[in-house]
């Protein structure tokens, strides 16, 4: 028979406290090494950003054509003696860039540009090694989170394709009368680097939150803002590709006045090349003009995205959209300064890294709309 209890007795007094149910048991059992994989991806992200910067400096120093062969394995070793150096120099002397522009070069001059390109390729090998070793360790220890194996393999596969695209780009400047790589191939090479960065950034954002939390957040997704963020991301990607076309033919130094170009709205001789389509890839004035116009349109789209983002019910989403908008505004101002100063290498490389920041901020805003962080009334 149950004992009688005083009406003044505290609820739960004299009884054993029940154990509080622990949430997240599924995550604990099946989460894998989410934190470790995330840290590894962040290292890869940093290496790819450094690769973009080194690639930009390699282009700005006209070093990209100094190595005329693609040897993924044996090419890891630089020339080891004077005879090897002389052999490499003779290969460079056989291409148009040397014969038309750099015939003044001595072996010592050649070594400078060779080391830039060798360092660029070596960094690519380091990135591939970091990816392969990390993936192997996580696979052997069975610490890859469920459903993540394909995603992690995808990054490495894209990296392999990037190496092939890099050689495809370099090979365009080794024959005929070309003294630089084809600008559209440069745009493809840089564009793929940003695609890789985009995937890594998205995966880092995903791994920063538990699977259970992501599933709950997905139910509250802000569909319209997510679609807007997707359009914003693609718009920014288009501008990045156009920026690569500008860089590929040094179009940023063709007109240094702003907002006009050569005193006109449309630059002089905008369609002087035949056939007409060549002007959109090879005419410096036309290419810079297109880059400017798309920049203005991107700014208008950014203002609209920012105003829509401000209407979100979630503070984190508002902040993410505002940060991306500020990033775009800063990048446009920096772009104008780059043009007006005739693109010195320090400013040009800062503008290229600014594109990386803007790219990640827009992806972050898109992620915030897809997986919103809900703030309670009490904060």
Steps between C-alpha positions, in 0.01 A plus 500: 500500500640840404601728782295810568680823406467841660338765290799719593754254370712628209437325173771241450607515868606165633506338161796415282554750223441358159786509252466775246472359148808577295434631152710449193565127556466434127754772428737360763485154353517588134651849475851394402791738549303807396731742681818342365366481143392863526848607617657303211269670250589840645869423440416406141301821463795710621735319262271560202479872588880514515506316166276766345728775632816327377333435164414869473856601581630246250287668232595852609872412480450337156636173636224261396665380178847444644445123537405362160421141598246331723660233717274443802747262670855568381430870467499527878880521487651828375817509288782359715807626313610754243447262209141439605441874535639559153273230356192661655606840373540367147145364510375843606702666222304295246158650587349827368509683834880492507547561129258797481517659847782360713794442266705723729483245780810329637500171687493686831192697390334177394559341840288770665189428295567125510489495880164682501339243273672207673373626835149532358502142374665372817226655713247314285679175582497588871123559487450164331717328761318662793167392351614141428667443839209650692240298312702179544537553875130570552406202283735254672385611845135496387450853618339641187152626598213304340420627153820701470732266309375611158525867591860466614594300190338768282742764629800287402351418161447870427857564608623242248293661226645837603852372440405385149326833429813680619711320241231557234530869583882507488515305173303776325798733533771265375436506125410736217535869575353494852708673766247434776252226582153520346285724720195273485714208619629716785139580590416129500799426725414774750129422485561137592714613795204702628267202448732291718509776762121519491456128567755506783339807660153342485630178655676694776174679580311169507751331729488797736158386619369161609297292256202507733513880518528528121193280452299722733628820335417368152133489595516876561691585182433837346433380147476839332821628659675173412400541135613860512831391650542243223446765232738734683765228510473434126508872422820540704650196326433659160681815612794292623528336157488840332771620736716209386447604138611852595810363672581264214555783249603772751182686412498668841781726382342598169281784637581660835227767512168453680202508461568567130740303282719712277262788563203299371230277646590222255875481434635591157552215253281266705432283195821542302592128482372260237302283532291698746487231771875537559441842656323339796810295583801680349420873479630654828262796492193287431590239761558765767175676404301177541666436836404849616138474384450160662652645818236775503225243443641282777492799734133560419423132560693518827293792627182308421634186673601704805156660529334158474744353751417773750143373496599160635355402837837354598774730621781273376360507147472879507863529610619254234328690218628833631858371523487372142361834379779691675752263342364566150504877555860491622605283205344739248674800658827305495440410136458868406821581688678215321403642160588860588846398623567286188486177703834485685565141608439570870157649433415241234571207730300666781207536260528130411500400867206733555306289252568197720360682805188612312448149360508342846280769656230451235515121547471557875189715449351228281578241769338717767179505299509124443579413862383800705614547858185579691537747786250482785316806631743511791796475258 
